[in-house]
Amino acid sequence: MKNLIASVKIAINSQLYLKDPESSELGLKIVHKGIDLINSIGFEEFTFRKLGLEIHSPEASIYRYFESKHKFLLYLNAWYWGWMEYRLLLATSNVVSAEKRLEKAVFLMTEGVENDPNFHGVNLVKLQEIVVAEASKTFLNRKVDQANQDGAYQSYKDFVSNVASIIEEINPTYKYPCMLITTVVEGAHQQRFFAEHLPRLTNKQSKPHYLSKFYMDLVLKTIKSN
């Protein structure tokens, strides 16, 4: 299994970068240190000049890989959802029960992650924190339609469609499977953010997996009451 995972490359639409960062040591350093820096100072304060100082490389060298910091964020978000889609496949491929597959999918959407050194040394914990805090910036802007044409959200859309198909398997008459799944994803991200920064807007508990239990209960009651 380790060799299999090590050989996996998350497919990212080439419109999101000028040069594939996974093709060189410098490119991987840009991704790794870029994740560290955005997680540390936030996307608003992040610049390629600051990243260049971190990796001891001219700012111009980063622009050979990404045309802007927005494209870099789009790339990170797309990579994250491609990785999530891969995790979903691994978690559900040998599970016969549709409800069990849905439970595993909801768990993936709502719980924290662990680092996996087999994925090019990407700090997955920090990347998830970036997606939770910053990913809305990838589509709440005037360039969203162009980014969509460039395939920036394809891995996210594929993930949502795959989970929605499980809901349709459980209840073929339910009319809003994609809406329900995106509500779970975006809602869980907000709840994780609120728990960290605005705790009065949520009900953070010491019990393990309280978020996944809440959303699984919500999803099952919703699709079965239809």
C-alpha positions as CSV (number, residue, x, y, z in Angstrom):
1,M,0.0,0.0,0.0
2,K,2.8,2.4,0.8
3,N,4.4,2.0,-2.6
4,L,1.0,2.5,-4.2
5,I,0.3,5.7,-2.4
6,A,3.8,7.0,-3.0
7,S,3.2,6.6,-6.8
8,V,0.0,8.6,-6.7
9,K,0.0,12.0,-8.4
10,I,-2.9,14.3,-7.7
11,A,-4.1,15.6,-11.1
12,I,-4.3,19.4,-11.3
13,N,-5.5,21.3,-14.4
14,S,-2.5,22.8,-16.1
15,Q,-4.4,26.1,-16.4
16,L,-3.7,26.7,-12.7
17,Y,0.1,26.9,-13.1
18,L,2.7,28.0,-15.6
19,K,5.1,25.1,-14.7
20,D,4.1,22.0,-12.8
21,P,5.5,22.5,-9.3
22,E,5.9,18.8,-8.8
23,S,8.4,18.7,-11.7
24,S,11.3,20.2,-9.7
25,E,12.7,20.5,-6.3
26,L,12.2,24.3,-6.4
27,G,8.5,23.8,-7.3
28,L,7.9,21.4,-4.4
29,K,9.7,23.9,-2.1
30,I,7.4,26.7,-3.3
31,V,4.3,24.5,-2.5
32,H,5.6,23.3,0.9
33,K,6.9,26.7,2.2
34,G,3.9,28.4,0.6
35,I,1.6,26.3,2.7
36,D,3.6,27.1,5.8
37,L,3.6,30.8,5.1
38,I,-0.1,31.2,4.3
39,N,-1.0,29.1,7.4
40,S,1.3,31.3,9.5
41,I,0.4,34.9,8.3
42,G,-2.9,34.5,6.3
43,F,-3.5,34.8,2.6
44,E,-4.0,38.6,2.7
45,E,-0.5,39.1,4.1
46,F,1.1,36.4,1.9
47,T,3.2,37.6,-1.1
48,F,5.6,35.9,-3.5
49,R,8.3,38.3,-2.2
50,K,7.9,37.0,1.3
51,L,7.8,33.4,0.0
52,G,11.0,34.1,-2.0
53,L,12.7,35.2,1.2
54,E,11.6,32.0,2.9
55,I,12.9,29.7,0.2
56,H,16.0,31.8,-0.5
57,S,15.1,32.2,-4.1
58,P,14.3,35.3,-6.2
59,E,10.6,36.3,-6.4
60,A,10.8,36.0,-10.1
61,S,11.5,32.3,-9.8
62,I,8.1,31.8,-8.2
63,Y,6.4,33.6,-11.0
64,R,7.8,31.0,-13.4
65,Y,5.4,28.5,-11.7
66,F,2.4,30.6,-10.8
67,E,1.2,33.9,-12.4
68,S,-0.3,35.2,-9.2
69,K,-0.9,34.4,-5.5
70,H,-4.6,33.8,-6.3
71,K,-3.6,31.1,-8.8
72,F,-1.4,29.6,-6.2
73,L,-4.4,29.4,-3.8
74,L,-6.5,27.9,-6.5
75,Y,-3.8,25.3,-7.0
76,L,-3.6,24.4,-3.3
77,N,-7.4,24.2,-3.1
78,A,-7.6,22.0,-6.2
79,W,-4.8,19.7,-4.9
80,Y,-6.6,19.4,-1.5
81,W,-9.9,18.3,-3.1
82,G,-8.1,15.9,-5.5
83,W,-6.5,14.3,-2.4
84,M,-9.8,14.2,-0.7
85,E,-11.3,12.5,-3.7
86,Y,-8.5,9.9,-3.5
87,R,-9.2,9.4,0.2
88,L,-12.9,8.9,-0.5
89,L,-12.1,6.2,-3.1
90,L,-9.9,4.4,-0.6
91,A,-12.3,4.6,2.2
92,T,-15.4,3.4,0.3
93,S,-14.3,1.2,-2.5
94,N,-14.8,-2.1,-0.6
95,V,-17.8,-1.1,1.5
96,V,-21.0,-2.7,0.3
97,S,-23.5,-0.7,2.5
98,A,-24.4,2.6,1.1
99,E,-25.1,4.0,4.5
100,K,-21.6,2.9,5.7
101,R,-20.0,4.6,2.7
102,L,-22.0,7.8,3.4
103,E,-20.8,7.7,7.0
104,K,-17.2,7.4,5.9
105,A,-17.7,10.2,3.4
106,V,-19.2,12.5,6.1
107,F,-16.3,11.6,8.4
108,L,-13.8,12.7,5.7
109,M,-15.6,15.9,5.1
110,T,-15.9,17.0,8.7
111,E,-12.9,15.6,10.6
112,G,-9.3,16.8,10.9
113,V,-6.5,15.1,8.9
114,E,-3.1,13.6,9.6
115,N,0.1,14.2,7.7
116,D,1.1,11.6,5.2
117,P,4.8,11.8,4.1
118,N,4.0,9.8,1.0
119,F,2.4,12.8,-0.7
120,H,5.5,14.8,-1.6
121,G,5.9,16.0,2.0
122,V,2.8,18.3,1.8
123,N,1.8,19.4,5.3
124,L,-1.8,18.2,5.1
125,V,-2.8,19.5,8.5
126,K,-1.8,23.0,7.5
127,L,-3.3,22.7,4.1
128,Q,-6.6,21.7,5.6
129,E,-6.4,24.7,7.9
130,I,-5.8,26.9,4.8
131,V,-8.8,25.4,3.0
132,V,-11.0,26.0,6.0
133,A,-9.9,29.6,6.5
134,E,-9.1,30.7,3.0
135,A,-10.8,28.6,0.3
136,S,-13.9,30.8,0.1
137,K,-11.6,33.4,-1.4
138,T,-11.1,31.1,-4.4
139,F,-14.7,31.6,-5.6
140,L,-16.1,34.6,-3.8
141,N,-14.6,37.0,-6.3
142,R,-15.3,38.4,-9.8
143,K,-12.9,35.9,-11.5
144,V,-14.8,32.8,-10.4
145,D,-16.3,32.1,-13.9
146,Q,-12.9,32.2,-15.6
147,A,-11.4,30.0,-12.8
148,N,-14.2,27.6,-13.3
149,Q,-13.5,27.4,-17.0
150,D,-9.9,26.8,-16.1
151,G,-10.9,23.7,-14.1
152,A,-10.1,25.2,-10.7
153,Y,-13.0,23.6,-9.0
154,Q,-13.2,20.3,-10.9
155,S,-11.8,18.1,-8.1
156,Y,-14.2,19.7,-5.6
157,K,-17.1,19.2,-7.9
158,D,-16.1,15.5,-8.6
159,F,-15.9,14.9,-4.8
160,V,-19.3,16.4,-4.2
161,S,-20.8,14.3,-7.1
162,N,-19.3,11.1,-5.8
163,V,-20.8,11.6,-2.4
164,A,-24.1,12.8,-3.9
165,S,-24.3,9.5,-5.8
166,I,-24.2,7.6,-2.5
167,I,-27.2,9.7,-1.3
168,E,-29.0,8.9,-4.5
169,E,-28.3,5.2,-3.9
170,I,-29.9,5.4,-0.4
171,N,-32.8,7.5,-1.5
172,P,-33.2,7.9,-5.3
173,T,-36.2,10.3,-4.8
174,Y,-34.2,12.9,-2.8
175,K,-33.9,16.0,-5.0
176,Y,-31.0,17.9,-3.5
177,P,-28.0,15.6,-3.0
178,C,-25.3,18.1,-4.2
179,M,-26.8,20.9,-2.3
180,L,-26.8,18.8,0.9
181,I,-23.2,17.7,0.5
182,T,-21.9,21.2,-0.2
183,T,-23.9,22.4,2.8
184,V,-22.1,19.8,4.9
185,V,-18.6,20.7,3.5
186,E,-18.9,24.4,3.8
187,G,-20.9,24.2,7.1
188,A,-18.3,21.9,8.7
189,H,-15.5,24.3,7.6
190,Q,-17.3,27.2,9.2
191,Q,-18.0,25.2,12.4
192,R,-14.3,24.3,12.6
193,F,-13.4,28.0,12.1
194,F,-16.0,29.2,14.6
195,A,-14.8,26.7,17.2
196,E,-11.3,28.2,16.9
197,H,-12.2,31.9,16.6
198,L,-15.9,32.5,17.4
199,P,-16.9,29.8,19.8
200,R,-20.3,31.4,20.7
201,L,-21.4,30.6,17.2
202,T,-21.0,26.9,17.6
203,N,-21.3,24.1,20.2
204,K,-17.8,22.8,20.5
205,Q,-17.7,19.7,22.6
206,S,-14.9,17.6,24.2
207,K,-16.5,14.4,22.8
208,P,-14.5,13.0,19.9
209,H,-16.0,13.3,16.4
210,Y,-18.9,15.5,17.5
211,L,-18.9,17.3,14.1
212,S,-19.1,14.2,12.1
213,K,-21.9,12.8,14.4
214,F,-23.8,16.0,14.0
215,Y,-23.6,16.1,10.3
216,M,-24.3,12.4,9.8
217,D,-27.4,12.7,11.9
218,L,-28.4,15.8,9.9
219,V,-27.8,14.1,6.5
220,L,-29.6,10.8,7.4
221,K,-32.6,12.6,8.9
222,T,-32.8,14.9,5.8
223,I,-32.7,12.2,3.1
224,K,-34.9,9.7,5.0
225,S,-37.6,12.3,5.8
226,N,-38.0,13.1,2.1
